[in-house]
Amino acid sequence: MDLKPLIKWSNSQPLRFLVVGAWNFVFGYFAFAGLYWVMNGRWPDWFISTIAAILGITMSFLTHRFITYRSHGCWWREYLRFYVVYGGQSILNIFLIWILVTQLELNAYIVQLAISVALTVVSYWAHKHYSFKQTNHYEED
């Protein structure tokens, strides 16, 4: 059995980012769907969405930390930075949707697809250079 493709995959950080991102998307969707199925009617939708987002972002953090970026930095600092990146992206996404869909009346599906592609690239860069930035000094976990 030839393991070269597997070795190449494991050495390609951008490819790991995309594969891990696909997993995180599936996990986040099913976390929301499962919570909604169990909690709907008992809890408000915003609460269910918030819990699902926390679970999804935490799963994303763990998989990107250990698989994509293979970080050994201070976990809580990276976790907070991870939330800053996704929080900033959420605000940017909301603003762009408001401008492009509400104000300019462009197609919402195409706009969201374009924003998602762009934010995937931004997310990779931001996590690499901010969330999981490697420092030269020792950081305690």
HUNORFEN-V931787 format. One record per residue. RES is the residue in one small letter. PHI is phi in degrees with one decimal (999 if undefined). OMEGA is omega in radians with two decimals (* if undefined). D_FIRST is the distance of its C-alpha to the first C-alpha in whole Angstrom. Layout:
BEGIN
<<RES	PHI	OMEGA	D_FIRST> <RES	PHI	OMEGA	D_FIRST>>
END
This chain:
BEGIN
<<m	999	-3.11	0> <d	-88.1	-3.11	4> <l	-95.6	-3.10	6> <k	-58.7	3.10	9> <p	-60.9	3.13	11> <l	-66.8	3.11	11> <i	-65.5	3.10	12> <k	-62.0	3.13	15> <w	-60.4	-3.07	16> <s	-71.1	3.12	17> <n	-96.0	-3.12	19> <s	-102.3	-3.12	21> <q	-60.7	3.11	24> <p	-62.3	3.11	25> <l	-68.8	3.07	22> <r	-59.8	3.13	22> <f	-58.2	-3.12	25> <l	-68.8	3.13	25> <v	-66.2	3.11	22> <v	-63.9	3.10	24> <g	-61.5	3.10	27> <a	-63.7	3.08	26> <w	-59.5	-3.10	26> <n	-63.6	3.08	29> <f	-61.8	-3.14	31> <v	-61.3	3.13	29> <f	-59.3	-3.11	30> <g	-60.8	3.14	34> <y	-64.1	-3.11	35> <f	-71.6	3.03	34> <a	-63.5	3.11	36> <f	-63.2	-3.09	39> <a	-60.4	3.14	39> <g	-66.0	3.11	39> <l	-63.9	3.14	41> <y	-63.6	-3.14	43> <w	-63.4	-3.09	43> <v	-79.7	-2.96	44> <m	-103.0	-3.08	47> <n	-60.2	-3.12	48> <g	93.3	3.12	52> <r	-104.9	-3.11	52> <w	-130.8	3.12	51> <p	-67.1	-3.12	52> <d	-56.9	-3.11	49> <w	-63.3	3.12	49> <f	-69.2	3.10	48> <i	-61.2	3.12	45> <s	-62.9	3.14	44> <t	-65.2	3.12	45> <i	-63.1	3.12	43> <a	-63.4	3.12	40> <a	-65.1	3.12	40> <i	-62.5	3.10	40> <l	-62.7	-3.12	37> <g	-65.2	3.14	35> <i	-67.9	3.12	36> <t	-65.8	3.07	35> <m	-61.8	3.12	32> <s	-60.5	3.12	31> <f	-59.5	-3.09	33> <l	-63.5	-3.11	30> <t	-69.3	3.10	27> <h	-69.6	-3.13	28> <r	-62.4	-3.02	29> <f	-90.4	-3.07	26> <i	-101.8	-3.05	23> <t	-72.7	-3.01	25> <y	-97.9	3.11	27> <r	48.9	-3.04	26> <s	-80.2	3.04	30> <h	-126.4	-3.12	32> <g	-78.2	3.13	35> <c	-66.4	-2.98	38> <w	-62.1	-3.08	37> <w	-70.7	3.08	40> <r	-66.0	3.12	41> <e	-64.6	3.13	38> <y	-62.6	3.10	38> <l	-64.9	3.10	42> <r	-62.9	3.12	41> <f	-59.4	3.09	38> <y	-65.4	3.10	41> <v	-62.3	-3.14	43> <v	-62.4	-3.11	40> <y	-70.0	3.06	40> <g	-65.0	3.10	43> <g	-61.9	3.12	44> <q	-67.3	3.12	42> <s	-64.2	3.11	43> <i	-63.5	3.10	47> <l	-60.9	3.12	46> <n	-60.5	3.13	44> <i	-61.2	3.14	48> <f	-62.9	-3.13	50> <l	-65.2	3.08	48> <i	-62.4	-3.14	48> <w	-61.0	-3.14	52> <i	-67.6	-2.96	52> <l	-77.6	-3.10	50> <v	-94.4	-3.06	51> <t	-73.6	-3.07	54> <q	-83.1	-3.09	56> <l	-94.0	3.08	54> <e	55.7	3.04	53> <l	-83.0	-3.12	50> <n	-63.8	-3.06	47> <a	-62.3	-3.10	46> <y	-68.2	3.13	43> <i	-69.6	3.12	42> <v	-60.4	-3.12	44> <q	-65.0	3.09	41> <l	-62.9	3.14	38> <a	-63.7	3.12	39> <i	-63.2	-3.12	40> <s	-62.2	3.10	37> <v	-63.1	-3.13	35> <a	-62.7	-3.12	37> <l	-70.4	3.05	37> <t	-64.3	3.11	33> <v	-65.8	3.12	34> <v	-61.7	-3.13	37> <s	-62.3	3.11	35> <y	-58.2	-3.12	32> <w	-63.0	-3.08	34> <a	-64.3	3.12	37> <h	-68.2	-3.13	34> <k	-66.2	-3.02	33> <h	-99.9	3.14	36> <y	-130.7	-3.06	38> <s	-58.9	-3.07	37> <f	-115.0	3.14	34> <k	-59.3	3.12	36> <q	-84.6	3.11	35> <t	-109.3	-3.13	38> <n	-83.4	-3.12	39> <h	-99.2	-3.11	41> <y	-73.1	3.07	40> <e	-118.8	3.10	40> <e	-79.7	3.05	40> <d	-85.4	*	38>>
END
